[in-house]
């Protein structure tokens, strides 16, 4: 099983494909997680 598949490879056993959609999706998910972590930390320090 391969983690990241190049666009030219003909495989079916991969998790992510190396293309623009995957990069945008990963950036979006990472950004949302960072914002949520900052929000939780800010709430914790504000209410403590």
C-alpha positions in Angstrom: 0.0 0.0 0.0 1.4 3.4 -1.0 0.6 6.5 1.0 0.9 9.1 -1.9 0.4 8.2 -5.5 1.9 10.2 -8.4 -0.5 11.3 -11.1 1.1 9.1 -13.8 1.0 5.9 -11.8 -1.7 3.3 -12.5 -2.4 2.0 -9.0 -5.5 1.4 -6.8 -3.8 0.9 -3.4 -3.1 4.4 -2.3 -4.4 6.9 0.2 -3.7 10.3 -1.3 -3.0 11.3 -4.9 -0.4 14.0 -5.6 -2.6 16.6 -7.2 -4.0 20.1 -6.7 -7.2 18.9 -5.0 -5.4 16.9 -2.4 -3.0 19.8 -1.6 -6.0 22.3 -1.2 -7.9 19.8 1.0 -4.9 19.1 3.2 -4.2 22.8 3.6 -7.8 23.5 4.5 -8.0 20.7 7.1 -4.7 21.7 8.6 -5.8 25.4 8.8 -9.1 24.4 10.5 -7.3 22.2 13.1 -4.8 25.0 13.9 -7.7 27.5 14.3 -9.5 25.1 16.6 -6.4 24.4 18.7 -5.9 28.2 19.1 -9.5 28.7 20.0 -9.4 26.0 22.7 -6.1 27.3 24.1 -7.5 30.9 24.2 -10.7 29.7 25.9 -8.7 27.8 28.5 -6.5 30.7 29.4 -9.3 33.2 29.4 -11.6 31.2 31.7 -8.8 30.1 34.0 
